[in-house]
């Protein structure tokens, strides 16, 4: 009975890890600890030098009036957490910016994938729309924020529209290039096996372009965040962009850096989420995603 139980467990658990497997796992753990330790040490070094440089006030190496100081930034963050900002509670400003960035990100990604795949698959459409897309891509898109505020208003959708424009082109060009880079031999073999155009798109082309599309997501949320913040900076009732504008208007560099720190935390959280999504969706790519995730 015990032998039967042992054999049943072994079928589910799998083979025991070998000594080389354990050695590789230990090496990965050691490297991860080394990298994280060096990252923390670098942050402590930069912040320490910054604080020391401002220790003598305006006569020091770094003028805190213009560049602030880490201790002042931490004090400003704590004050916002306890008492809120001039525009209201801190969580409300973060939630407003996140809502605008998330909506702009989702809409921009959806439009970028649809148009990128469509133009990548249909050459006639690509030839017709190419000059217009190139012209729009060459335009400084951040300046569209003022146009959106004039045409759409000061509400949330003018910020979302700017975020959509910033995200769209990043995803579009990656999706377009990913479709164009699909292995032609693979497509020919699928056609020989009787695959329809719809099956080619859903089972061959889109999965092959998925790695290109997912790569664009790492930067596209950052662009969505930029679009939301710039829109709020130009004119809003709430949001981190307005917090930055207020800190700038009152010559408060600690407030500017504190708001930037909040945005960095949001962007890093989104980056970790994108990496997890990428690891799940393209497991079939050996080592590539894992290696990138450790960067």
Phi and psi in degrees as GROMACS dihedral restraints (atoms count N, CA, C in turn):
[ dihedral_restraints ]
;  ai    aj    ak    al  type     phi  dphi    fc
    3     4     5     6     1   -67.8    20    10
    4     5     6     7     1   -36.8    20    10
    6     7     8     9     1   -65.2    20    10
    7     8     9    10     1   -39.6    20    10
    9    10    11    12     1   -63.9    20    10
   10    11    12    13     1   -41.8    20    10
   12    13    14    15     1   -63.6    20    10
   13    14    15    16     1   -40.9    20    10
   15    16    17    18     1   -64.5    20    10
   16    17    18    19     1   -41.7    20    10
   18    19    20    21     1   -67.5    20    10
   19    20    21    22     1   -35.4    20    10
   21    22    23    24     1   -65.7    20    10
   22    23    24    25     1   -42.5    20    10
   24    25    26    27     1   -65.5    20    10
   25    26    27    28     1   -38.7    20    10
   27    28    29    30     1   -65.5    20    10
   28    29    30    31     1   -30.8    20    10
   30    31    32    33     1   -67.2    20    10
   31    32    33    34     1   -31.2    20    10
   33    34    35    36     1   -88.4    20    10
   34    35    36    37     1   -38.1    20    10
   36    37    38    39     1   -75.6    20    10
   37    38    39    40     1   -37.1    20    10
   39    40    41    42     1    96.5    20    10
   40    41    42    43     1   178.8    20    10
   42    43    44    45     1   -68.6    20    10
   43    44    45    46     1   150.7    20    10
   45    46    47    48     1   -66.5    20    10
   46    47    48    49     1   140.7    20    10
   48    49    50    51     1   -65.0    20    10
   49    50    51    52     1   138.4    20    10
   51    52    53    54     1   -80.7    20    10
   52    53    54    55     1   173.3    20    10
   54    55    56    57     1   -64.8    20    10
   55    56    57    58     1   -35.0    20    10
   57    58    59    60     1   -68.5    20    10
   58    59    60    61     1   -36.5    20    10
   60    61    62    63     1   -63.5    20    10
   61    62    63    64     1   -43.8    20    10
   63    64    65    66     1   -65.5    20    10
   64    65    66    67     1   -36.1    20    10
   66    67    68    69     1   -66.3    20    10
   67    68    69    70     1   -42.1    20    10
   69    70    71    72     1   -65.9    20    10
   70    71    72    73     1   -39.9    20    10
   72    73    74    75     1   -63.6    20    10
   73    74    75    76     1   -41.1    20    10
   75    76    77    78     1   -65.6    20    10
   76    77    78    79     1   -38.9    20    10
   78    79    80    81     1   -64.7    20    10
   79    80    81    82     1   -40.6    20    10
   81    82    83    84     1   -64.6    20    10
   82    83    84    85     1   -40.1    20    10
   84    85    86    87     1   -64.0    20    10
   85    86    87    88     1   -44.2    20    10
   87    88    89    90     1   -63.0    20    10
   88    89    90    91     1   -41.6    20    10
   90    91    92    93     1   -66.3    20    10
   91    92    93    94     1   -39.9    20    10
   93    94    95    96     1   -62.6    20    10
   94    95    96    97     1   -42.7    20    10
   96    97    98    99     1   -64.0    20    10
   97    98    99   100     1   -39.8    20    10
   99   100   101   102     1   -63.9    20    10
  100   101   102   103     1   -46.5    20    10
  102   103   104   105     1   -62.7    20    10
  103   104   105   106     1   -46.9    20    10
  105   106   107   108     1   -64.4    20    10
  106   107   108   109     1   -38.2    20    10
  108   109   110   111     1   -63.9    20    10
  109   110   111   112     1   -42.0    20    10
  111   112   113   114     1   -67.4    20    10
  112   113   114   115     1   -36.2    20    10
  114   115   116   117     1   -62.8    20    10
  115   116   117   118     1   -45.1    20    10
  117   118   119   120     1   -64.6    20    10
  118   119   120   121     1   -41.9    20    10
  120   121   122   123     1   -62.5    20    10
  121   122   123   124     1   -40.8    20    10
  123   124   125   126     1   -63.2    20    10
  124   125   126   127     1   -43.3    20    10
  126   127   128   129     1   -63.3    20    10
  127   128   129   130     1   -43.2    20    10
  129   130   131   132     1   -63.6    20    10
  130   131   132   133     1   -40.2    20    10
  132   133   134   135     1   -63.8    20    10
  133   134   135   136     1   -47.4    20    10
  135   136   137   138     1   -64.2    20    10
  136   137   138   139     1   -46.8    20    10
  138   139   140   141     1   -65.8    20    10
  139   140   141   142     1   -37.9    20    10
  141   142   143   144     1   -64.9    20    10
  142   143   144   145     1   -45.3    20    10
  144   145   146   147     1   -64.2    20    10
  145   146   147   148     1   -37.9    20    10
  147   148   149   150     1   -61.7    20    10
  148   149   150   151     1   -47.0    20    10
  150   151   152   153     1   -65.1    20    10
  151   152   153   154     1   -42.5    20    10
  153   154   155   156     1   -65.4    20    10
  154   155   156   157     1   -36.2    20    10
  156   157   158   159     1   -65.7    20    10
  157   158   159   160     1   -24.5    20    10
  159   160   161   162     1  -100.2    20    10
  160   161   162   163     1     5.9    20    10
  162   163   164   165     1   -64.1    20    10
  163   164   165   166     1   -31.0    20    10
  165   166   167   168     1   -90.9    20    10
  166   167   168   169     1    12.7    20    10
  168   169   170   171     1    71.2    20    10
  169   170   171   172     1  -142.6    20    10
  171   172   173   174     1   -66.8    20    10
  172   173   174   175     1   -18.2    20    10
  174   175   176   177     1   -90.9    20    10
  175   176   177   178     1    -2.2    20    10
  177   178   179   180     1   -79.6    20    10
  178   179   180   181     1  -176.1    20    10
  180   181   182   183     1   -67.3    20    10
  181   182   183   184     1   -32.5    20    10
  183   184   185   186     1  -122.5    20    10
  184   185   186   187     1   124.8    20    10
  186   187   188   189     1   -80.7    20    10
  187   188   189   190     1   113.6    20    10
  189   190   191   192     1   -66.7    20    10
  190   191   192   193     1   -17.9    20    10
  192   193   194   195     1   -64.2    20    10
  193   194   195   196     1   -34.2    20    10
  195   196   197   198     1   -97.8    20    10
  196   197   198   199     1   -36.6    20    10
  198   199   200   201     1  -111.0    20    10
  199   200   201   202     1    -3.5    20    10
  201   202   203   204     1    64.7    20    10
  202   203   204   205     1  -166.9    20    10
  204   205   206   207     1  -152.0    20    10
  205   206   207   208     1   152.1    20    10
  207   208   209   210     1   -55.8    20    10
  208   209   210   211     1   -41.0    20    10
  210   211   212   213     1   -64.6    20    10
  211   212   213   214     1   -36.8    20    10
  213   214   215   216     1   -68.7    20    10
  214   215   216   217     1   -35.4    20    10
  216   217   218   219     1   -66.1    20    10
  217   218   219   220     1   -44.0    20    10
  219   220   221   222     1   -62.5    20    10
  220   221   222   223     1   -39.9    20    10
  222   223   224   225     1   -64.6    20    10
  223   224   225   226     1   -38.9    20    10
  225   226   227   228     1   -66.0    20    10
  226   227   228   229     1   -42.4    20    10
  228   229   230   231     1   -60.4    20    10
  229   230   231   232     1   -45.6    20    10
  231   232   233   234     1   -64.2    20    10
  232   233   234   235     1   -38.2    20    10
  234   235   236   237     1   -64.6    20    10
  235   236   237   238     1   -40.7    20    10
  237   238   239   240     1   -65.0    20    10
  238   239   240   241     1   -40.1    20    10
  240   241   242   243     1   -64.7    20    10
  241   242   243   244     1   -40.7    20    10
  243   244   245   246     1   -78.7    20    10
  244   245   246   247     1   -47.5    20    10
  246   247   248   249     1  -109.5    20    10
  247   248   249   250     1    -8.5    20    10
  249   250   251   252     1    82.4    20    10
  250   251   252   253     1   173.5    20    10
  252   253   254   255     1   -93.7    20    10
  253   254   255   256     1  -179.6    20    10
  255   256   257   258     1   -66.7    20    10
  256   257   258   259     1   -21.4    20    10
  258   259   260   261     1   -94.8    20    10
  259   260   261   262     1    -6.9    20    10
  261   262   263   264     1   135.0    20    10
  262   263   264   265     1  -169.8    20    10
  264   265   266   267     1   -58.0    20    10
  265   266   267   268     1   145.5    20    10
  267   268   269   270     1   -62.1    20    10
  268   269   270   271     1   -40.5    20    10
  270   271   272   273     1   -61.8    20    10
  271   272   273   274     1   -31.1    20    10
  273   274   275   276     1   -69.0    20    10
  274   275   276   277     1   -39.1    20    10
  276   277   278   279     1   -65.7    20    10
  277   278   279   280     1   -42.9    20    10
  279   280   281   282     1   -65.7    20    10
  280   281   282   283     1   -42.6    20    10
  282   283   284   285     1   -64.3    20    10
  283   284   285   286     1   -38.7    20    10
  285   286   287   288     1   -63.5    20    10
  286   287   288   289     1   -47.5    20    10
  288   289   290   291     1   -64.0    20    10
  289   290   291   292     1   -40.4    20    10
  291   292   293   294     1   -63.6    20    10
  292   293   294   295     1   -41.0    20    10
  294   295   296   297     1   -62.2    20    10
  295   296   297   298     1   -46.6    20    10
  297   298   299   300     1   -64.3    20    10
  298   299   300   301     1   -44.0    20    10
  300   301   302   303     1   -66.2    20    10
  301   302   303   304     1   -41.4    20    10
  303   304   305   306     1   -65.6    20    10
  304   305   306   307     1   -43.3    20    10
  306   307   308   309     1   -63.7    20    10
  307   308   309   310     1   -45.4    20    10
  309   310   311   312     1   -63.1    20    10
  310   311   312   313     1   -37.7    20    10
  312   313   314   315     1   -64.9    20    10
  313   314   315   316     1   -49.2    20    10
  315   316   317   318     1   -64.6    20    10
  316   317   318   319     1   -44.8    20    10
  318   319   320   321     1   -67.2    20    10
  319   320   321   322     1   -43.9    20    10
  321   322   323   324     1   -64.0    20    10
  322   323   324   325     1   -40.7    20    10
  324   325   326   327     1   -64.7    20    10
  325   326   327   328     1   -44.7    20    10
  327   328   329   330     1   -61.5    20    10
  328   329   330   331     1   -47.7    20    10
  330   331   332   333     1   -65.6    20    10
  331   332   333   334     1   -40.3    20    10
  333   334   335   336     1   -63.4    20    10
  334   335   336   337     1   -41.3    20    10
  336   337   338   339     1   -67.3    20    10
  337   338   339   340     1   -46.2    20    10
  339   340   341   342     1   -61.5    20    10
  340   341   342   343     1   -51.2    20    10
  342   343   344   345     1   -70.7    20    10
  343   344   345   346     1   -36.3    20    10
  345   346   347   348     1   -64.5    20    10
  346   347   348   349     1   -45.4    20    10
  348   349   350   351     1   -68.3    20    10
  349   350   351   352     1   -41.2    20    10
  351   352   353   354     1   -63.8    20    10
  352   353   354   355     1   -47.5    20    10
  354   355   356   357     1   -72.1    20    10
  355   356   357   358     1   -29.6    20    10
  357   358   359   360     1   -69.3    20    10
  358   359   360   361     1   -31.6    20    10
  360   361   362   363     1   -85.2    20    10
  361   362   363   364     1   -35.8    20    10
  363   364   365   366     1  -109.5    20    10
  364   365   366   367     1   105.2    20    10
  366   367   368   369     1   -65.0    20    10
  367   368   369   370     1   -33.8    20    10
  369   370   371   372     1   -61.9    20    10
  370   371   372   373     1   -44.0    20    10
  372   373   374   375     1   -62.3    20    10
  373   374   375   376     1   -41.0    20    10
  375   376   377   378     1   -62.1    20    10
  376   377   378   379     1   -42.2    20    10
  378   379   380   381     1   -67.3    20    10
  379   380   381   382     1   -36.3    20    10
  381   382   383   384     1   -71.6    20    10
  382   383   384   385     1   -45.6    20    10
  384   385   386   387     1   -88.0    20    10
  385   386   387   388     1    -9.7    20    10
  387   388   389   390     1   -54.2    20    10
  388   389   390   391     1   -50.5    20    10
  390   391   392   393     1   -64.6    20    10
  391   392   393   394     1   -33.7    20    10
  393   394   395   396     1   -70.5    20    10
  394   395   396   397     1   -41.2    20    10
  396   397   398   399     1   -65.7    20    10
  397   398   399   400     1   -41.1    20    10
  399   400   401   402     1   -64.4    20    10
  400   401   402   403     1   -39.5    20    10
  402   403   404   405     1   -65.6    20    10
  403   404   405   406     1   -44.3    20    10
  405   406   407   408     1   -65.8    20    10
  406   407   408   409     1   -36.8    20    10
  408   409   410   411     1   -68.2    20    10
  409   410   411   412     1   -31.6    20    10
  411   412   413   414     1   -75.8    20    10
  412   413   414   415     1   -17.1    20    10
  414   415   416   417     1   -73.6    20    10
  415   416   417   418     1   136.0    20    10
  417   418   419   420     1   -64.4    20    10
  418   419   420   421     1   102.3    20    10
  420   421   422   423     1   -72.2    20    10
  421   422   423   424     1   -20.8    20    10
  423   424   425   426     1   -64.0    20    10
  424   425   426   427     1   -32.3    20    10
  426   427   428   429     1   -68.8    20    10
  427   428   429   430     1   -13.7    20    10
  429   430   431   432     1   -67.9    20    10
  430   431   432   433     1   -16.1    20    10
  432   433   434   435     1   -57.0    20    10
  433   434   435   436     1   -42.0    20    10
  435   436   437   438     1   -65.4    20    10
  436   437   438   439     1   -38.8    20    10
  438   439   440   441     1   -65.3    20    10
  439   440   441   442     1   -41.8    20    10
  441   442   443   444     1   -64.7    20    10
  442   443   444   445     1   -37.9    20    10
  444   445   446   447     1   -65.4    20    10
  445   446   447   448     1   -39.1    20    10
  447   448   449   450     1   -67.5    20    10
  448   449   450   451     1   -43.6    20    10
  450   451   452   453     1   -85.2    20    10
  451   452   453   454     1   -37.3    20    10
  453   454   455   456     1   -98.4    20    10
  454   455   456   457     1   -31.6    20    10
  456   457   458   459     1   112.2    20    10
  457   458   459   460     1  -177.6    20    10
  459   460   461   462     1   -87.1    20    10
  460   461   462   463     1     2.4    20    10
  462   463   464   465     1   -73.8    20    10
  463   464   465   466     1  -169.9    20    10
  465   466   467   468     1   -66.5    20    10
  466   467   468   469     1   -30.6    20    10
  468   469   470   471     1   -74.0    20    10
  469   470   471   472     1   -22.7    20    10
  471   472   473   474     1   -68.8    20    10
  472   473   474   475     1   -35.4    20    10
  474   475   476   477     1   -72.4    20    10
  475   476   477   478     1   -39.4    20    10
  477   478   479   480     1   -63.4    20    10
  478   479   480   481     1   -40.8    20    10
  480   481   482   483     1   -61.9    20    10
  481   482   483   484     1   -41.9    20    10
  483   484   485   486     1   -65.7    20    10
  484   485   486   487     1   -40.2    20    10
  486   487   488   489     1   -63.3    20    10
  487   488   489   490     1   -39.7    20    10
  489   490   491   492     1   -61.6    20    10
  490   491   492   493     1   -45.1    20    10
  492   493   494   495     1   -62.4    20    10
  493   494   495   496     1   -41.3    20    10
  495   496   497   498     1   -67.8    20    10
  496   497   498   499     1   -37.1    20    10
  498   499   500   501     1   -77.6    20    10
  499   500   501   502     1   -38.2    20    10
  501   502   503   504     1   -54.3    20    10
  502   503   504   505     1   -49.4    20    10
  504   505   506   507     1   -69.9    20    10
  505   506   507   508     1   -32.9    20    10
  507   508   509   510     1   -62.2    20    10
  508   509   510   511     1   -48.5    20    10
  510   511   512   513     1   -72.1    20    10
  511   512   513   514     1   -40.4    20    10
  513   514   515   516     1   -57.9    20    10
  514   515   516   517     1   -51.0    20    10
  516   517   518   519     1   -66.5    20    10
  517   518   519   520     1   -35.0    20    10
  519   520   521   522     1   -68.1    20    10
  520   521   522   523     1   -43.2    20    10
  522   523   524   525     1   -64.8    20    10
  523   524   525   526     1   -42.7    20    10
  525   526   527   528     1   -60.8    20    10
  526   527   528   529     1   -47.9    20    10
  528   529   530   531     1   -68.0    20    10
  529   530   531   532     1   -36.6    20    10
  531   532   533   534     1   -62.6    20    10
  532   533   534   535     1   -39.3    20    10
  534   535   536   537     1   -67.8    20    10
  535   536   537   538     1   -40.1    20    10
  537   538   539   540     1   -69.4    20    10
  538   539   540   541     1   -23.4    20    10
  540   541   542   543     1   -91.0    20    10
  541   542   543   544     1     3.6    20    10
  543   544   545   546     1   -61.8    20    10
  544   545   546   547     1   138.1    20    10
  546   547   548   549     1   -60.6    20    10
  547   548   549   550     1   120.0    20    10
  549   550   551   552     1   -66.2    20    10
  550   551   552   553     1   -32.8    20    10
  552   553   554   555     1   -63.9    20    10
  553   554   555   556     1   -40.1    20    10
  555   556   557   558     1   -62.6    20    10
  556   557   558   559     1   -41.9    20    10
  558   559   560   561     1   -64.3    20    10
  559   560   561   562     1   -42.4    20    10
  561   562   563   564     1   -63.8    20    10
  562   563   564   565     1   -41.2    20    10
  564   565   566   567     1   -64.4    20    10
  565   566   567   568     1   -38.9    20    10
  567   568   569   570     1   -65.7    20    10
  568   569   570   571     1   -38.7    20    10
  570   571   572   573     1   -65.9    20    10
  571   572   573   574     1   -39.1    20    10
  573   574   575   576     1   -61.5    20    10
  574   575   576   577     1   -36.5    20    10
  576   577   578   579     1   -77.5    20    10
  577   578   579   580     1    -0.5    20    10
  579   580   581   582     1    96.5    20    10
  580   581   582   583     1    16.2    20    10
  582   583   584   585     1   -70.6    20    10
  583   584   585   586     1   136.5    20    10
  585   586   587   588     1   -80.4    20    10
  586   587   588   589     1   171.6    20    10
  588   589   590   591     1   -63.0    20    10
  589   590   591   592     1   -37.0    20    10
  591   592   593   594     1   -65.5    20    10
  592   593   594   595     1   -43.2    20    10
  594   595   596   597     1   -65.6    20    10
  595   596   597   598     1   -36.5    20    10
  597   598   599   600     1   -60.8    20    10
  598   599   600   601     1   -42.8    20    10
  600   601   602   603     1   -67.5    20    10
  601   602   603   604     1   -43.5    20    10
  603   604   605   606     1   -84.3    20    10
  604   605   606   607     1   -29.2    20    10
  606   607   608   609     1  -108.0    20    10
  607   608   609   610     1   -15.2    20    10
  609   610   611   612     1  -122.7    20    10
  610   611   612   613     1   -57.3    20    10
  612   613   614   615     1   -70.3    20    10
  613   614   615   616     1   -52.9    20    10
  615   616   617   618     1   -63.1    20    10
  616   617   618   619     1   -44.9    20    10
  618   619   620   621     1   -60.5    20    10
  619   620   621   622     1   -35.6    20    10
  621   622   623   624     1   -69.5    20    10
  622   623   624   625     1   -35.7    20    10
  624   625   626   627     1   -82.2    20    10
  625   626   627   628     1    -6.9    20    10
  627   628   629   630     1   -61.8    20    10
  628   629   630   631     1   -37.1    20    10
  630   631   632   633     1   -65.2    20    10
  631   632   633   634     1   -36.9    20    10
  633   634   635   636     1   -65.2    20    10
  634   635   636   637     1   -43.5    20    10
  636   637   638   639     1   -65.3    20    10
  637   638   639   640     1   -44.9    20    10
  639   640   641   642     1   -64.9    20    10
  640   641   642   643     1   -33.6    20    10
  642   643   644   645     1   -62.7    20    10
  643   644   645   646     1   -34.1    20    10
  645   646   647   648     1   -71.3    20    10
  646   647   648   649     1   -24.4    20    10
  648   649   650   651     1   -67.4    20    10
  649   650   651   652     1   -27.0    20    10
  651   652   653   654     1   -61.6    20    10
  652   653   654   655     1   -35.0    20    10
  654   655   656   657     1  -100.2    20    10
  655   656   657   658     1   -23.5    20    10
  657   658   659   660     1   -68.2    20    10
  658   659   660   661     1   -34.6    20    10
  660   661   662   663     1   -66.2    20    10
  661   662   663   664     1   -36.0    20    10
  663   664   665   666     1   -60.3    20    10
  664   665   666   667     1   -39.8    20    10
  666   667   668   669     1   -66.0    20    10
  667   668   669   670     1   -38.4    20    10
  669   670   671   672     1   -62.4    20    10
  670   671   672   673     1   -40.3    20    10
  672   673   674   675     1   -65.0    20    10
  673   674   675   676     1   -41.2    20    10
  675   676   677   678     1   -61.5    20    10
  676   677   678   679     1   -44.7    20    10
  678   679   680   681     1   -60.4    20    10
  679   680   681   682     1   -43.2    20    10
  681   682   683   684     1   -65.0    20    10
  682   683   684   685     1   -44.0    20    10
  684   685   686   687     1   -67.5    20    10
  685   686   687   688     1   -42.7    20    10
  687   688   689   690     1   -64.0    20    10
  688   689   690   691     1   -41.4    20    10
  690   691   692   693     1   -61.5    20    10
  691   692   693   694     1   -41.1    20    10
  693   694   695   696     1   -68.1    20    10
  694   695   696   697     1   -36.0    20    10
  696   697   698   699     1   -63.4    20    10
  697   698   699   700     1   -38.7    20    10
  699   700   701   702     1   -73.4    20    10
  700   701   702   703     1   -27.9    20    10
  702   703   704   705     1   170.0    20    10
  703   704   705   706     1   113.1    20    10
  705   706   707   708     1  -159.2    20    10
  706   707   708   709     1   169.7    20    10
  708   709   710   711     1   -95.4    20    10
  709   710   711   712     1   -36.8    20    10
  711   712   713   714     1  -135.5    20    10
  712   713   714   715     1   168.2    20    10
  714   715   716   717     1   124.3    20    10
  715   716   717   718     1   158.3    20    10
  717   718   719   720     1   -64.7    20    10
  718   719   720   721     1   -32.8    20    10
  720   721   722   723     1   -60.5    20    10
  721   722   723   724     1   -39.4    20    10
  723   724   725   726     1   -71.0    20    10
  724   725   726   727     1   -32.9    20    10
  726   727   728   729     1   -62.3    20    10
  727   728   729   730     1   -42.4    20    10
  729   730   731   732     1   -64.3    20    10
  730   731   732   733     1   -43.8    20    10
  732   733   734   735     1   -61.3    20    10
  733   734   735   736     1   -40.4    20    10
  735   736   737   738     1   -66.8    20    10
  736   737   738   739     1   -42.7    20    10
  738   739   740   741     1   -63.3    20    10
  739   740   741   742     1   -38.6    20    10
  741   742   743   744     1   -65.7    20    10
  742   743   744   745     1   -42.2    20    10
  744   745   746   747     1   -65.9    20    10
  745   746   747   748     1   -27.9    20    10
  747   748   749   750     1   -99.6    20    10
  748   749   750   751     1    14.3    20    10
  750   751   752   753     1    53.1    20    10
  751   752   753   754     1    51.5    20    10
  753   754   755   756     1  -116.9    20    10
  754   755   756   757     1    84.2    20    10
  756   757   758   759     1   -64.4    20    10
  757   758   759   760     1   -31.5    20    10
  759   760   761   762     1   -60.8    20    10
  760   761   762   763     1   -38.9    20    10
  762   763   764   765     1   -66.8    20    10
  763   764   765   766     1   -39.3    20    10
  765   766   767   768     1   -62.8    20    10
  766   767   768   769     1   -47.8    20    10
  768   769   770   771     1   -67.6    20    10
  769   770   771   772     1   -34.6    20    10
  771   772   773   774     1   -64.5    20    10
  772   773   774   775     1   -42.3    20    10
  774   775   776   777     1   -65.3    20    10
  775   776   777   778     1   -38.9    20    10
  777   778   779   780     1   -64.4    20    10
  778   779   780   781     1   -35.9    20    10
  780   781   782   783     1   -63.5    20    10
  781   782   783   784     1   -41.7    20    10
  783   784   785   786     1   -61.7    20    10
  784   785   786   787     1   -43.9    20    10
  786   787   788   789     1   -63.3    20    10
  787   788   789   790     1   -37.2    20    10
  789   790   791   792     1   -64.6    20    10
  790   791   792   793     1   -40.0    20    10
  792   793   794   795     1   -63.5    20    10
  793   794   795   796     1   -42.8    20    10
  795   796   797   798     1   -62.8    20    10
  796   797   798   799     1   -44.2    20    10
  798   799   800   801     1   -65.6    20    10
  799   800   801   802     1   -40.7    20    10
  801   802   803   804     1   -65.8    20    10
  802   803   804   805     1   -39.5    20    10
  804   805   806   807     1   -61.3    20    10
  805   806   807   808     1   -43.4    20    10
  807   808   809   810     1   -64.3    20    10
  808   809   810   811     1   -37.2    20    10
  810   811   812   813     1   -63.4    20    10
  811   812   813   814     1   -42.5    20    10
  813   814   815   816     1   -62.9    20    10
  814   815   816   817     1   -39.4    20    10
  816   817   818   819     1   -64.7    20    10
  817   818   819   820     1   -41.7    20    10
  819   820   821   822     1   -63.9    20    10
  820   821   822   823     1   -39.3    20    10
  822   823   824   825     1   -64.2    20    10
  823   824   825   826     1   -42.7    20    10
  825   826   827   828     1   -62.6    20    10
  826   827   828   829     1   -40.4    20    10
  828   829   830   831     1   -64.1    20    10
  829   830   831   832     1   -42.6    20    10
  831   832   833   834     1   -63.7    20    10
  832   833   834   835     1   -42.3    20    10
  834   835   836   837     1   -61.9    20    10
  835   836   837   838     1   -33.3    20    10
  837   838   839   840     1   -78.0    20    10
  838   839   840   841     1   -38.7    20    10
  840   841   842   843     1   -81.5    20    10
  841   842   843   844     1   -27.8    20    10
  843   844   845   846     1  -126.2    20    10
  844   845   846   847     1    55.4    20    10
  846   847   848   849     1   -65.0    20    10
  847   848   849   850     1   -22.8    20    10
  849   850   851   852     1   -69.6    20    10
  850   851   852   853     1   -11.7    20    10
  852   853   854   855     1   -89.3    20    10
  853   854   855   856     1   105.3    20    10
  855   856   857   858     1   -68.9    20    10
  856   857   858   859     1   130.4    20    10
  858   859   860   861     1    71.6    20    10
  859   860   861   862     1   -29.9    20    10
  861   862   863   864     1   -61.1    20    10
  862   863   864   865     1   -53.1    20    10
  864   865   866   867     1   -66.3    20    10
  865   866   867   868     1   -40.4    20    10
  867   868   869   870     1   -61.1    20    10
  868   869   870   871     1   -42.4    20    10
  870   871   872   873     1   -65.2    20    10
  871   872   873   874     1   -41.0    20    10
  873   874   875   876     1   -68.1    20    10
  874   875   876   877     1   -34.4    20    10
  876   877   878   879     1   -65.8    20    10
  877   878   879   880     1   -23.5    20    10
  879   880   881   882     1   -85.8    20    10
  880   881   882   883     1    -3.2    20    10
